Amino acid sequence: MKALNALVSLAVMPTLLCGMESKYPYEPGPFQPSWDSLTNYECPEWFRDAKFGIWAHWGPQCQPEKGDWYARNMYIEGSAQYWHHVKTYGHPSKFGFKDIINIWKAERFDPDKLLAFYKECGAKYFVALANHHDNFDNWNSRHQPWNSVAIGPKKDLIGMWAKAARKHGLYFGVSVHASHAWSWYEPAQGADKKGPFAGIPYDGKLRKEDGVGQWWEGLDPQDLYAQNHPPGKALVWDWDPTKGSSIPDEAYLLKFYLRTKQLWDDYKPDLIYFDDTVLPFVGLTDEIGLHLAAHFYNTSIKWHGENRAVVTGKHLNETQRRALVYDIERGRAQGILPEPWQTDTCLGHWHYNRDVYLKNQYKKASEVIPMLVDIVSKNGNLLLSVPVRGDGTIDELEVKIVSEIGAWLKVNGEAIYATRPWHIYGEGPSTQFTERGQFGGIRDTYNQPLTPEDIRFTRSKDGKTLFAIALAWPTNGMITIKSLGEGSKYWPGPIKYVRLLGAGGKLRFVRTAEGLTVFLPAKKPCEYAYSLKIQ
């Protein structure tokens, strides 16, 4: 209704075509590039129903298989990734990240096979990394010569992901991280301070004319590294110069805008994730992010007759959470939020790290499933990153974990998909766990044992069915739900029956002032968490 009112009001405005006249062109429509206009946004039903998505945070930084931020840390003398790079590829003055891109071939990439597996394991949407802070576009980019069609894999990776997602009935999203390349790559301007290469510049300042006779002849490394500026004193995510941030120029800002707009227009994703505080360049300027959001929403209305777009942002205030979908990286909301939101987290490192595999340090299904249940009980979705190797495959440990999540969802999906939060999200000792998350909220997974008293609630859309999900199996064969005792303000009426998802028949129960006690069957229907269906 809010979007409709905005449409009606806009129809009488003479500024309908203002988007076409802007420095940052955007599709005209009911949404204008302002917070006031964007708060007319309503989260689409598909996202509210989906609950569980899988993310491939995959790009050329996965080729070395040494974990996160490789393209930055390889230029930091003495870091583990610097030493790995020197030992494996050579010194970064001679073999820089541009050369890692060149050897990345994604030779075993089979998105159809991978997304068929994710679909079978219960994912309802899929997100692919479009670019990272390394500034390399994983699609046929008209505005970034350093892209996966021209260099490295020589494939339109986003196009291939999008085709496979739609074939398997998955909503499709992209993640964009490249706004920060300007300052993120600044160590590439440096040089070793000691040793045989002391004082010899890394390759971060190379220019097009330096490529004569090289494999990259004709390409300008500055289109990738963006280092034709003095480095700042610190990497600052909100671009605050008083904290030491360097400030990007207008050409850099416009190039980012055009790249991102083309990505949206050409591949028509349902969701776009920004790895920024609020939106790209907020803190420096709101203009770019607001114009992009207005463009996304208006084009979605043009394509679908309604706004189906989801745009996620981090560290949002209350007003911004009505304009975008709030995302918490590696964390959860502490309670039920009024607007739909998302946790994004990872089984291991964002970029594939072989050491995590060799040491078996991934999150287990026993950690992911309680996290998913808790998130859904609070009106959220879980976007789970499954690290992808440089060649485009996932390893057998990841296959096992995702398969176990899928097996649980086959039994308990009715208590997860297309549900809504109840009056309270849960009860039990774990509701008192408040260890702070790395980037806001509370910690993504539980670091203390869960008990049968730890229960999370979801409900059907019509409010007639309640699901009580116990996060552990009781040894005495009984679960008591204190919030459903006789006279409960949350459920004052009678309870007709209780069933256990995955088990046949109605269960015996007793309701007293102390709670609803349900007697469980001898055999568990699944592992990790157990869903009671109550009407």
Secondary structure in CASP SS format (residue, H / E / C, confidence):
PFRMAT SS
TARGET T0000
AUTHOR 0000-0000-0000
METHOD secondary structure of the structure
MODEL  1
M C 1.00
K H 1.00
A H 1.00
L H 1.00
N H 1.00
A H 1.00
L H 1.00
V H 1.00
S H 1.00
L H 1.00
A H 1.00
V C 1.00
M C 1.00
P C 1.00
T C 1.00
L C 1.00
L C 1.00
C H 1.00
G H 1.00
M H 1.00
E H 1.00
S C 1.00
K C 1.00
Y C 1.00
P C 1.00
Y C 1.00
E C 1.00
P C 1.00
G C 1.00
P C 1.00
F C 1.00
Q C 1.00
P C 1.00
S C 1.00
W H 1.00
D H 1.00
S H 1.00
L H 1.00
T C 1.00
N C 1.00
Y C 1.00
E C 1.00
C C 1.00
P C 1.00
E H 1.00
W H 1.00
F H 1.00
R H 1.00
D H 1.00
A H 1.00
K C 1.00
F E 1.00
G E 1.00
I E 1.00
W E 1.00
A E 1.00
H C 1.00
W C 1.00
G C 1.00
P H 1.00
Q H 1.00
C H 1.00
Q C 1.00
P C 1.00
E C 1.00
K E 1.00
G C 1.00
D C 1.00
W C 1.00
Y H 1.00
A H 1.00
R H 1.00
N H 1.00
M C 1.00
Y C 1.00
I C 1.00
E C 1.00
G C 1.00
S C 1.00
A H 1.00
Q H 1.00
Y H 1.00
W H 1.00
H H 1.00
H H 1.00
V H 1.00
K H 1.00
T H 1.00
Y C 1.00
G C 1.00
H C 1.00
P C 1.00
S C 1.00
K C 1.00
F C 1.00
G C 1.00
F H 1.00
K H 1.00
D H 1.00
I H 1.00
I H 1.00
N H 1.00
I H 1.00
W C 1.00
K C 1.00
A C 1.00
E C 1.00
R C 1.00
F C 1.00
D C 1.00
P H 1.00
D H 1.00
K H 1.00
L H 1.00
L H 1.00
A H 1.00
F H 1.00
Y H 1.00
K H 1.00
E H 1.00
C C 1.00
G C 1.00
A C 1.00
K C 1.00
Y E 1.00
F E 1.00
V E 1.00
A E 1.00
L E 1.00
A E 1.00
N E 1.00
H C 1.00
H C 1.00
D C 1.00
N C 1.00
F C 1.00
D E 1.00
N C 1.00
W C 1.00
N C 1.00
S C 1.00
R C 1.00
H C 1.00
Q C 1.00
P C 1.00
W C 1.00
N E 1.00
S C 1.00
V C 1.00
A C 1.00
I C 1.00
G C 1.00
P C 1.00
K C 1.00
K C 1.00
D C 1.00
L H 1.00
I H 1.00
G H 1.00
M H 1.00
W H 1.00
A H 1.00
K H 1.00
A H 1.00
A H 1.00
R H 1.00
K H 1.00
H C 1.00
G C 1.00
L C 1.00
Y E 1.00
F E 1.00
G E 1.00
V E 1.00
S E 1.00
V E 1.00
H C 1.00
A H 1.00
S H 1.00
H H 1.00
A H 1.00
W H 1.00
S H 1.00
W H 1.00
Y C 1.00
E H 1.00
P H 1.00
A H 1.00
Q H 1.00
G C 1.00
A E 1.00
D E 1.00
K C 1.00
K C 1.00
G C 1.00
P C 1.00
F C 1.00
A E 1.00
G C 1.00
I C 1.00
P E 1.00
Y C 1.00
D H 1.00
G H 1.00
K H 1.00
L C 1.00
R C 1.00
K H 1.00
E H 1.00
D H 1.00
G H 1.00
V C 1.00
G C 1.00
Q C 1.00
W C 1.00
W C 1.00
E C 1.00
G C 1.00
L C 1.00
D C 1.00
P H 1.00
Q H 1.00
D H 1.00
L H 1.00
Y H 1.00
A C 1.00
Q C 1.00
N C 1.00
H C 1.00
P C 1.00
P C 1.00
G C 1.00
K C 1.00
A C 1.00
L C 1.00
V C 1.00
W C 1.00
D C 1.00
W C 1.00
D C 1.00
P H 1.00
T H 1.00
K H 1.00
G C 1.00
S C 1.00
S C 1.00
I C 1.00
P C 1.00
D C 1.00
E H 1.00
A H 1.00
Y H 1.00
L H 1.00
L H 1.00
K H 1.00
F H 1.00
Y H 1.00
L H 1.00
R H 1.00
T H 1.00
K H 1.00
Q H 1.00
L H 1.00
W H 1.00
D H 1.00
D H 1.00
Y H 1.00
K C 1.00
P C 1.00
D C 1.00
L E 1.00
I E 1.00
Y E 1.00
F E 1.00
D E 1.00
D E 1.00
T E 1.00
V C 1.00
L C 1.00
P C 1.00
F C 1.00
V C 1.00
G C 1.00
L C 1.00
T C 1.00
D C 1.00
E H 1.00
I H 1.00
G H 1.00
L H 1.00
H H 1.00
L H 1.00
A H 1.00
A H 1.00
H H 1.00
F H 1.00
Y H 1.00
N H 1.00
T H 1.00
S H 1.00
I H 1.00
K H 1.00
W H 1.00
H H 1.00
G C 1.00
E C 1.00
N C 1.00
R C 1.00
A C 1.00
V E 1.00
V E 1.00
T E 1.00
G E 1.00
K E 1.00
H C 1.00
L C 1.00
N C 1.00
E C 1.00
T C 1.00
Q H 1.00
R H 1.00
R H 1.00
A C 1.00
L C 1.00
V E 1.00
Y E 1.00
D E 1.00
I E 1.00
E E 1.00
R C 1.00
G E 1.00
R E 1.00
A C 1.00
Q C 1.00
G C 1.00
I C 1.00
L C 1.00
P C 1.00
E C 1.00
P C 1.00
W E 1.00
Q E 1.00
T E 1.00
D E 1.00
T E 1.00
C E 1.00
L C 1.00
G C 1.00
H C 1.00
W C 1.00
H C 1.00
Y C 1.00
N E 1.00
R H 1.00
D H 1.00
V H 1.00
Y H 1.00
L H 1.00
K C 1.00
N C 1.00
Q C 1.00
Y C 1.00
K C 1.00
K C 1.00
A H 1.00
S H 1.00
E H 1.00
V H 1.00
I H 1.00
P H 1.00
M H 1.00
L H 1.00
V H 1.00
D H 1.00
I H 1.00
V H 1.00
S H 1.00
K C 1.00
N C 1.00
G E 1.00
N E 1.00
L E 1.00
L E 1.00
L E 1.00
S E 1.00
V C 1.00
P C 1.00
V C 1.00
R C 1.00
G C 1.00
D C 1.00
G C 1.00
T C 1.00
I C 1.00
D C 1.00
E H 1.00
L H 1.00
E H 1.00
V H 1.00
K H 1.00
I H 1.00
V H 1.00
S H 1.00
E H 1.00
I H 1.00
G H 1.00
A H 1.00
W H 1.00
L H 1.00
K H 1.00
V H 1.00
N H 1.00
G H 1.00
E H 1.00
A H 1.00
I C 1.00
Y C 1.00
A C 1.00
T E 1.00
R E 1.00
P C 1.00
W C 1.00
H C 1.00
I C 1.00
Y C 1.00
G E 1.00
E E 1.00
G C 1.00
P H 1.00
S H 1.00
T H 1.00
Q H 1.00
F C 1.00
T C 1.00
E C 1.00
R E 1.00
G C 1.00
Q C 1.00
F C 1.00
G C 1.00
G C 1.00
I E 1.00
R E 1.00
D C 1.00
T C 1.00
Y C 1.00
N C 1.00
Q C 1.00
P C 1.00
L C 1.00
T C 1.00
P C 1.00
E C 1.00
D C 1.00
I E 1.00
R E 1.00
F E 1.00
T E 1.00
R E 1.00
S E 1.00
K C 1.00
D C 1.00
G C 1.00
K C 1.00
T C 1.00
L E 1.00
F E 1.00
A E 1.00
I E 1.00
A E 1.00
L C 1.00
A C 1.00
W C 1.00
P C 1.00
T C 1.00
N C 1.00
G C 1.00
M E 1.00
I E 1.00
T E 1.00
I E 1.00
K H 1.00
S H 1.00
L H 1.00
G C 1.00
E C 1.00
G C 1.00
S C 1.00
K C 1.00
Y C 1.00
W C 1.00
P C 1.00
G C 1.00
P C 1.00
I C 1.00
K C 1.00
Y C 1.00
V E 1.00
R E 1.00
L E 1.00
L C 1.00
G C 1.00
A C 1.00
G C 1.00
G C 1.00
K E 1.00
L C 1.00
R C 1.00
F E 1.00
V E 1.00
R E 1.00
T E 1.00
A C 1.00
E C 1.00
G E 1.00
L E 1.00
T E 1.00
V E 1.00
F E 1.00
L C 1.00
P C 1.00
A C 1.00
K C 1.00
K C 1.00
P C 1.00
C C 1.00
E C 1.00
Y C 1.00
A C 1.00
Y E 1.00
S E 1.00
L E 1.00
K E 1.00
I E 1.00
Q C 1.00
END
